[in-house]
């Protein structure tokens, strides 16, 4: 029997490439505080799985977004 690991929480970010200048500083900060520091492997950290999705067109949803995210948070970035 194979058990698939499901993290208790994960964070998904969705944005359009034309918003990279706006989104990049946010993603850098999130990466810094939520992921493991490879230079300090024994340090305490959250090590939350992060997933990134983008689409070339604002009218097309990225195709690789999971259909259900039972333990995930999703953040979408768009300019209004």
C-alpha positions as CSV (number, residue, x, y, z in Angstrom):
1,X,0.0,0.0,0.0
2,X,1.4,3.4,-1.0
3,X,0.5,6.4,1.1
4,X,0.7,9.8,-0.5
5,X,2.0,12.6,1.8
6,X,-0.4,15.5,2.2
7,X,1.1,18.5,4.0
8,X,-1.2,20.0,6.7
9,X,-0.9,23.4,4.9
10,X,0.3,24.7,1.5
11,X,0.3,28.1,-0.2
12,X,-0.5,28.6,-3.9
13,X,0.3,31.9,-5.7
14,X,-1.3,32.7,-9.0
15,X,-0.4,35.7,-11.2
16,X,0.0,37.0,-14.7
17,X,3.6,37.5,-16.1
18,X,2.9,41.2,-16.8
19,X,2.6,41.7,-13.1
20,X,6.0,40.3,-12.3
21,X,7.4,43.7,-11.1
22,X,4.6,43.9,-8.6
23,X,4.6,40.3,-7.5
24,X,8.3,39.5,-7.3
25,X,9.0,41.5,-4.1
26,X,6.1,39.8,-2.4
27,X,7.2,36.3,-3.5
28,X,10.8,37.0,-2.4
29,X,9.5,37.9,1.1
30,X,7.2,34.9,1.3
31,X,10.1,32.6,0.2
32,X,12.3,34.1,2.9
33,X,9.9,33.5,5.8
34,X,8.0,30.4,4.8
35,X,10.6,28.1,3.3
36,X,13.7,26.3,4.6
37,X,17.1,28.1,4.4
38,X,19.4,25.7,2.6
39,X,22.4,27.5,4.1
40,X,21.2,26.7,7.6
41,X,19.8,23.1,7.3
42,X,19.3,22.7,11.1
43,X,17.6,26.0,11.8
44,X,14.0,26.1,12.8
45,X,11.6,27.2,10.2
46,X,8.1,26.6,8.9
47,X,9.1,24.8,5.7
48,X,5.6,25.3,4.2
49,X,5.2,23.9,0.6
50,X,4.7,26.8,-1.8
51,X,3.4,26.5,-5.4
52,X,3.5,29.1,-8.1
53,X,1.3,29.3,-11.2
54,X,1.2,31.8,-14.0
55,X,-0.5,32.3,-17.4
56,X,0.6,34.2,-20.4
57,X,-2.9,35.6,-20.9
58,X,-5.1,37.4,-18.4
59,X,-8.2,35.6,-19.7
60,X,-6.7,32.1,-19.4
61,X,-6.4,30.3,-16.1
62,X,-3.2,28.4,-15.6
63,X,-3.9,24.8,-16.5
64,X,-1.8,23.1,-13.8
65,X,-3.7,24.5,-10.8
66,X,-5.0,21.6,-8.7
67,X,-8.8,21.2,-8.8
68,X,-9.0,20.9,-5.0
69,X,-6.8,22.3,-2.3
70,X,-8.2,21.0,1.0
71,X,-5.4,22.3,3.1
72,X,-4.1,25.0,0.9
73,X,-4.4,28.8,0.8
74,X,-4.6,30.5,-2.6
75,X,-3.4,34.1,-3.4
76,X,-4.2,35.7,-6.7
77,X,-2.5,38.9,-7.8
78,X,-4.0,41.2,-10.4
79,X,-3.9,44.9,-11.2
80,X,-7.3,46.5,-11.1
